[in-house]
Amino acid sequence: MAILSPETIAENGLVKNSSGTNTREQDAQLLHTVDSIMKGRFSCRYFLPKPVSRRVLEEVLDVARFAPSGNNTQPWEKVYCISGEELKTLGEAMVNASREKPNLYSSQYQYYPAISPAHYFTKRRQEAGAVLYGSMGIAREDAEGREKASSRNYNFYDAPVALVFTIHKDLTQGSWLDVGYFIQSITVAARTRGLETVSQESVSKYHSVMRKYLPIAEHEIVAVGMSMGYPDLEKVAQFPARQPKRELSDIVEFHGL
Ligand SMILES: Cc1cc2nc3c(=O)[nH]c(=O)nc-3n(C[C@H](O)[C@H](O)[C@H](O)COP(=O)(O)O)c2cc1C
């Protein structure tokens, strides 16, 4: 469904160029570009071994820091950007930790409820797992296969860049929400530069391993990680794992319009 019609563009205009004189074609092009960047987003788990320059990464983070936050608190404490040999070493250590003694490690927060609610939430979680593992031909009952596939999280899916996001331990749900806006902004700014990402709560479990390699302070909670890089589109197509999205009619209620 087209949400913004050409009439809407004509009435409201979109982001103006520096002289404030976008043509209708420029507006339409901008709309198309932004919509397709957002709608084309997906969690990418296959990357080319092509390095991401520090300059591009800085650009992405520079854009994202304009994300909104409650009272402008900007509670994204630190973003650790890791690449090259440092990433290789960290990834190996995390993979080893996950293989050898996974029970020794735990996240500093609880991402999912301890008891999975018996409603759509659990159903969608299971469906997402079925799409993801199904794309690799791994059956639901194949615990070993799932384990092996999910262990790719710990070397950041062989991406050239890993990001680790932290938040101050004194902060609460509102600030965690703010960090989500920030991270989504990174995802979008990365896409405009041909980069793809996958967010990873799973890596937060190995924060103590990260702490051996990164100067993460005691007051910082490792909230989430992210793999980023230029996508290996052949592999993405080979293991198609597009997740279904809820219909607008299922999400939205309009009142008075
Ligand atoms: C906060 C957060 C944490 C996530 N953690 C992981 C993770 O640990 N490993 C992983 O492979 N994907 C992870 N994902 C990606 C989700 O599985 C993915 O967003 C979801 O299945 C929808 O698929 P899509 O992003 O391709 O639309 C995470 C996403 C978010 C937003």
The ligand as a Tripos MOL2 file, in Angstrom:
@<TRIPOS>MOLECULE
LIG
   31    33     1     0     0
SMALL
NO_CHARGES

@<TRIPOS>ATOM
      1 C1         17.4340   -5.9910   19.7450 C.3       1 LIG1
      2 C2         17.5960   -7.0960   18.7260 C.ar      1 LIG1
      3 C3         18.3500   -8.2130   19.0210 C.ar      1 LIG1
      4 C4         18.5780   -9.2100   18.0650 C.ar      1 LIG1
      5 N1         19.4190  -10.2510   18.3610 N.ar      1 LIG1
      6 C5         19.7800  -11.1150   17.4010 C.ar      1 LIG1
      7 C6         20.8020  -12.0720   17.6290 C.ar      1 LIG1
      8 O1         21.3430  -12.2050   18.7160 O.2       1 LIG1
      9 N2         21.1830  -12.8550   16.5900 N.ar      1 LIG1
     10 C7         20.6250  -12.7550   15.3540 C.ar      1 LIG1
     11 O2         21.0460  -13.4750   14.4430 O.2       1 LIG1
     12 N3         19.6400  -11.8620   15.0910 N.ar      1 LIG1
     13 C8         19.2190  -11.0270   16.0790 C.ar      1 LIG1
     14 N4         18.2740  -10.0600   15.8280 N.ar      1 LIG1
     15 C9         17.6460   -9.9800   14.5080 C.3       1 LIG1
     16 C10        16.2060  -10.4800   14.5550 C.3       1 LIG1
     17 O3         16.1880  -11.8770   14.5990 O.3       1 LIG1
     18 C11        15.4620   -9.9490   13.3260 C.3       1 LIG1
     19 O4         15.4200   -8.5430   13.3930 O.3       1 LIG1
     20 C12        14.0540  -10.4770   13.2080 C.3       1 LIG1
     21 O5         14.0060  -11.8700   13.0660 O.3       1 LIG1
     22 C13        13.3190   -9.8310   12.0340 C.3       1 LIG1
     23 O6         14.0320  -10.0780   10.8500 O.3       1 LIG1
     24 P1         14.5370   -8.8910    9.9290 P.3       1 LIG1
     25 O7         15.4170   -8.0020   10.7580 O.co2     1 LIG1
     26 O8         15.3120   -9.5810    8.8350 O.co2     1 LIG1
     27 O9         13.3410   -8.1520    9.4520 O.co2     1 LIG1
     28 C14        17.9890   -9.0910   16.7840 C.ar      1 LIG1
     29 C15        17.2050   -7.9640   16.4840 C.ar      1 LIG1
     30 C16        17.0130   -6.9830   17.4310 C.ar      1 LIG1
     31 C17        16.2020   -5.7620   17.0910 C.3       1 LIG1
@<TRIPOS>BOND
     1     1     2 1
     2     2     3 ar
     3     2    30 ar
     4     3     4 ar
     5     4     5 ar
     6     4    28 ar
     7     5     6 ar
     8     6     7 ar
     9     6    13 1
    10     7     8 2
    11     7     9 ar
    12     9    10 ar
    13    10    11 2
    14    10    12 ar
    15    12    13 ar
    16    13    14 ar
    17    14    15 1
    18    14    28 ar
    19    15    16 1
    20    16    17 1
    21    16    18 1
    22    18    19 1
    23    18    20 1
    24    20    21 1
    25    20    22 1
    26    22    23 1
    27    23    24 1
    28    24    25 2
    29    24    26 1
    30    24    27 1
    31    28    29 ar
    32    29    30 ar
    33    30    31 1
@<TRIPOS>SUBSTRUCTURE
     1 LIG1         1 GROUP 0 **** ****
